[in-house]
């Protein structure tokens, strides 16, 4: 699947918006997990990675009113040459939420479940790393699963969305393991050790 821009250009585009460091970390983590899933399922690694990187492309413009999140993304992505399919997959991570008239929509495709689970699990992984003194290098799935079961920990991370990993054929343990390993690979870029 052809992409209209390189990863470097996509990163530069994101940086043109007023980004918080934590938001950029989230984009990079989402990209890393999506790339790992693409490798696992023999999908297009660059395409899936770009979905992870750009899934919240309008967040810096809409976070003041979360109901408007994903309303500007289609225009931004279309202007950069992304096709309707790419844009629809990006929007799919907002299905079920009260934003951009997406509350009644449901994910149906493997890549949609992968993106939603991936971008959501990053919050859980990052919060657990911060709790451990920013340390991810020795994090394992069993420790993260204990935090997953504690609904008070990283309470904004929807456990139900993370469990959509099961809809792409992964157990929760396997998905948590893949996610941790993917984020470990970029730990230096996102301030973890």
TORKOL-4160 file (C-alpha; in steps of 0.2 Angstrom, whole numbers, padded with zeros to 4 digits, m for minus):
193
<pt num="1" X="0000" Y="0000" Z="0000"/>
<pt num="2" X="0008" Y="0016" Z="m0006"/>
<pt num="3" X="0010" Y="0030" Z="0006"/>
<pt num="4" X="0011" Y="0048" Z="0001"/>
<pt num="5" X="0025" Y="0053" Z="0013"/>
<pt num="6" X="0040" Y="0047" Z="0022"/>
<pt num="7" X="0040" Y="0044" Z="0040"/>
<pt num="8" X="0052" Y="0058" Z="0042"/>
<pt num="9" X="0040" Y="0070" Z="0033"/>
<pt num="10" X="0026" Y="0063" Z="0044"/>
<pt num="11" X="0036" Y="0067" Z="0060"/>
<pt num="12" X="0040" Y="0084" Z="0053"/>
<pt num="13" X="0021" Y="0087" Z="0050"/>
<pt num="14" X="0017" Y="0082" Z="0068"/>
<pt num="15" X="0030" Y="0094" Z="0075"/>
<pt num="16" X="0023" Y="0108" Z="0065"/>
<pt num="17" X="0008" Y="0107" Z="0077"/>
<pt num="18" X="0011" Y="0113" Z="0095"/>
<pt num="19" X="0014" Y="0096" Z="0102"/>
<pt num="20" X="0017" Y="0091" Z="0120"/>
<pt num="21" X="0032" Y="0079" Z="0123"/>
<pt num="22" X="0020" Y="0066" Z="0131"/>
<pt num="23" X="0009" Y="0067" Z="0115"/>
<pt num="24" X="0024" Y="0064" Z="0103"/>
<pt num="25" X="0029" Y="0049" Z="0114"/>
<pt num="26" X="0011" Y="0042" Z="0112"/>
<pt num="27" X="0012" Y="0044" Z="0093"/>
<pt num="28" X="0029" Y="0035" Z="0093"/>
<pt num="29" X="0024" Y="0021" Z="0105"/>
<pt num="30" X="0008" Y="0018" Z="0094"/>
<pt num="31" X="0019" Y="0017" Z="0079"/>
<pt num="32" X="0031" Y="0005" Z="0087"/>
<pt num="33" X="0017" Y="m0007" Z="0093"/>
<pt num="34" X="0008" Y="m0006" Z="0076"/>
<pt num="35" X="0024" Y="m0010" Z="0067"/>
<pt num="36" X="0027" Y="m0025" Z="0078"/>
<pt num="37" X="0009" Y="m0031" Z="0075"/>
<pt num="38" X="0012" Y="m0029" Z="0056"/>
<pt num="39" X="0028" Y="m0039" Z="0057"/>
<pt num="40" X="0018" Y="m0053" Z="0067"/>
<pt num="41" X="0004" Y="m0054" Z="0055"/>
<pt num="42" X="0015" Y="m0051" Z="0039"/>
<pt num="43" X="0006" Y="m0035" Z="0035"/>
<pt num="44" X="0014" Y="m0019" Z="0027"/>
<pt num="45" X="0025" Y="m0013" Z="0041"/>
<pt num="46" X="0027" Y="0005" Z="0034"/>
<pt num="47" X="0008" Y="0007" Z="0032"/>
<pt num="48" X="0003" Y="0000" Z="0049"/>
<pt num="49" X="0017" Y="0011" Z="0057"/>
<pt num="50" X="0011" Y="0026" Z="0048"/>
<pt num="51" X="m0007" Y="0023" Z="0055"/>
<pt num="52" X="0000" Y="0022" Z="0072"/>
<pt num="53" X="0011" Y="0038" Z="0070"/>
<pt num="54" X="m0003" Y="0048" Z="0063"/>
<pt num="55" X="m0019" Y="0041" Z="0072"/>
<pt num="56" X="m0020" Y="0057" Z="0083"/>
<pt num="57" X="m0014" Y="0069" Z="0069"/>
<pt num="58" X="m0027" Y="0083" Z="0075"/>
<pt num="59" X="m0025" Y="0080" Z="0094"/>
<pt num="60" X="m0015" Y="0096" Z="0097"/>
<pt num="61" X="m0029" Y="0106" Z="0088"/>
<pt num="62" X="m0044" Y="0097" Z="0096"/>
<pt num="63" X="m0039" Y="0092" Z="0114"/>
<pt num="64" X="m0047" Y="0108" Z="0121"/>
<pt num="65" X="m0063" Y="0100" Z="0116"/>
<pt num="66" X="m0062" Y="0081" Z="0115"/>
<pt num="67" X="m0079" Y="0080" Z="0105"/>
<pt num="68" X="m0070" Y="0089" Z="0091"/>
<pt num="69" X="m0056" Y="0076" Z="0091"/>
<pt num="70" X="m0054" Y="0068" Z="0073"/>
<pt num="71" X="m0064" Y="0081" Z="0065"/>
<pt num="72" X="m0049" Y="0089" Z="0058"/>
<pt num="73" X="m0039" Y="0073" Z="0054"/>
<pt num="74" X="m0048" Y="0069" Z="0037"/>
<pt num="75" X="m0044" Y="0087" Z="0030"/>
<pt num="76" X="m0026" Y="0086" Z="0036"/>
<pt num="77" X="m0023" Y="0069" Z="0030"/>
<pt num="78" X="m0032" Y="0072" Z="0013"/>
<pt num="79" X="m0021" Y="0088" Z="0010"/>
<pt num="80" X="m0006" Y="0077" Z="0012"/>
<pt num="81" X="m0012" Y="0064" Z="m0001"/>
<pt num="82" X="m0018" Y="0050" Z="0011"/>
<pt num="83" X="m0033" Y="0041" Z="0003"/>
<pt num="84" X="m0050" Y="0038" Z="0010"/>
<pt num="85" X="m0046" Y="0020" Z="0016"/>
<pt num="86" X="m0031" Y="0027" Z="0027"/>
<pt num="87" X="m0042" Y="0041" Z="0034"/>
<pt num="88" X="m0056" Y="0029" Z="0038"/>
<pt num="89" X="m0044" Y="0017" Z="0048"/>
<pt num="90" X="m0037" Y="0032" Z="0057"/>
<pt num="91" X="m0055" Y="0038" Z="0062"/>
<pt num="92" X="m0059" Y="0020" Z="0067"/>
<pt num="93" X="m0049" Y="0021" Z="0083"/>
<pt num="94" X="m0062" Y="0034" Z="0089"/>
<pt num="95" X="m0077" Y="0023" Z="0085"/>
<pt num="96" X="m0088" Y="0021" Z="0101"/>
<pt num="97" X="m0082" Y="0038" Z="0108"/>
<pt num="98" X="m0092" Y="0054" Z="0108"/>
<pt num="99" X="m0081" Y="0063" Z="0095"/>
<pt num="100" X="m0083" Y="0067" Z="0077"/>
<pt num="101" X="m0100" Y="0058" Z="0076"/>
<pt num="102" X="m0091" Y="0042" Z="0079"/>
<pt num="103" X="m0101" Y="0035" Z="0094"/>
<pt num="104" X="m0112" Y="0023" Z="0085"/>
<pt num="105" X="m0099" Y="0016" Z="0073"/>
<pt num="106" X="m0091" Y="m0001" Z="0076"/>
<pt num="107" X="m0074" Y="m0007" Z="0071"/>
<pt num="108" X="m0074" Y="m0022" Z="0059"/>
<pt num="109" X="m0057" Y="m0025" Z="0051"/>
<pt num="110" X="m0041" Y="m0032" Z="0058"/>
<pt num="111" X="m0031" Y="m0016" Z="0056"/>
<pt num="112" X="m0045" Y="m0006" Z="0065"/>
<pt num="113" X="m0044" Y="m0017" Z="0080"/>
<pt num="114" X="m0025" Y="m0017" Z="0080"/>
<pt num="115" X="m0024" Y="0002" Z="0079"/>
<pt num="116" X="m0037" Y="0004" Z="0093"/>
<pt num="117" X="m0029" Y="m0009" Z="0105"/>
<pt num="118" X="m0011" Y="m0002" Z="0101"/>
<pt num="119" X="m0014" Y="0016" Z="0104"/>
<pt num="120" X="m0023" Y="0012" Z="0120"/>
<pt num="121" X="m0011" Y="0000" Z="0127"/>
<pt num="122" X="0003" Y="0013" Z="0126"/>
<pt num="123" X="m0005" Y="0023" Z="0140"/>
<pt num="124" X="m0004" Y="0007" Z="0151"/>
<pt num="125" X="0014" Y="0003" Z="0146"/>
<pt num="126" X="0020" Y="0021" Z="0148"/>
<pt num="127" X="0011" Y="0023" Z="0165"/>
<pt num="128" X="0019" Y="0007" Z="0172"/>
<pt num="129" X="0036" Y="0012" Z="0166"/>
<pt num="130" X="0034" Y="0029" Z="0175"/>
<pt num="131" X="0029" Y="0020" Z="0191"/>
<pt num="132" X="0045" Y="0009" Z="0189"/>
<pt num="133" X="0056" Y="0025" Z="0188"/>
<pt num="134" X="0055" Y="0026" Z="0169"/>
<pt num="135" X="0061" Y="0008" Z="0168"/>
<pt num="136" X="0055" Y="m0002" Z="0154"/>
<pt num="137" X="0070" Y="m0013" Z="0150"/>
<pt num="138" X="0066" Y="m0027" Z="0162"/>
<pt num="139" X="0047" Y="m0025" Z="0161"/>
<pt num="140" X="0037" Y="m0041" Z="0157"/>
<pt num="141" X="0019" Y="m0045" Z="0152"/>
<pt num="142" X="0015" Y="m0053" Z="0169"/>
<pt num="143" X="0019" Y="m0037" Z="0179"/>
<pt num="144" X="0009" Y="m0027" Z="0166"/>
<pt num="145" X="m0006" Y="m0039" Z="0167"/>
<pt num="146" X="m0007" Y="m0036" Z="0186"/>
<pt num="147" X="m0008" Y="m0017" Z="0182"/>
<pt num="148" X="m0021" Y="m0021" Z="0168"/>
<pt num="149" X="m0032" Y="m0029" Z="0181"/>
<pt num="150" X="m0031" Y="m0015" Z="0193"/>
<pt num="151" X="m0044" Y="m0003" Z="0186"/>
<pt num="152" X="m0038" Y="0012" Z="0196"/>
<pt num="153" X="m0021" Y="0011" Z="0188"/>
<pt num="154" X="m0020" Y="0021" Z="0172"/>
<pt num="155" X="m0039" Y="0022" Z="0173"/>
<pt num="156" X="m0042" Y="0031" Z="0157"/>
<pt num="157" X="m0035" Y="0017" Z="0147"/>
<pt num="158" X="m0050" Y="0007" Z="0141"/>
<pt num="159" X="m0047" Y="m0012" Z="0146"/>
<pt num="160" X="m0061" Y="m0016" Z="0134"/>
<pt num="161" X="m0052" Y="m0008" Z="0119"/>
<pt num="162" X="m0035" Y="m0016" Z="0124"/>
<pt num="163" X="m0044" Y="m0033" Z="0124"/>
<pt num="164" X="m0049" Y="m0030" Z="0106"/>
<pt num="165" X="m0032" Y="m0038" Z="0103"/>
<pt num="166" X="m0042" Y="m0055" Z="0105"/>
<pt num="167" X="m0051" Y="m0050" Z="0089"/>
<pt num="168" X="m0035" Y="m0051" Z="0079"/>
<pt num="169" X="m0030" Y="m0068" Z="0086"/>
<pt num="170" X="m0019" Y="m0063" Z="0100"/>
<pt num="171" X="m0021" Y="m0067" Z="0119"/>
<pt num="172" X="m0020" Y="m0053" Z="0131"/>
<pt num="173" X="m0003" Y="m0059" Z="0137"/>
<pt num="174" X="0004" Y="m0061" Z="0120"/>
<pt num="175" X="m0002" Y="m0043" Z="0115"/>
<pt num="176" X="0005" Y="m0035" Z="0131"/>
<pt num="177" X="0022" Y="m0044" Z="0128"/>
<pt num="178" X="0022" Y="m0038" Z="0110"/>
<pt num="179" X="0018" Y="m0020" Z="0115"/>
<pt num="180" X="0032" Y="m0020" Z="0129"/>
<pt num="181" X="0045" Y="m0027" Z="0117"/>
<pt num="182" X="0040" Y="m0014" Z="0103"/>
<pt num="183" X="0041" Y="0001" Z="0115"/>
<pt num="184" X="0058" Y="m0006" Z="0123"/>
<pt num="185" X="0065" Y="m0004" Z="0105"/>
<pt num="186" X="0062" Y="0015" Z="0106"/>
<pt num="187" X="0065" Y="0018" Z="0124"/>
<pt num="188" X="0078" Y="0031" Z="0121"/>
<pt num="189" X="0067" Y="0042" Z="0110"/>
<pt num="190" X="0053" Y="0043" Z="0123"/>
<pt num="191" X="0063" Y="0046" Z="0139"/>
<pt num="192" X="0062" Y="0028" Z="0146"/>
<pt num="193" X="0076" Y="0017" Z="0152"/>
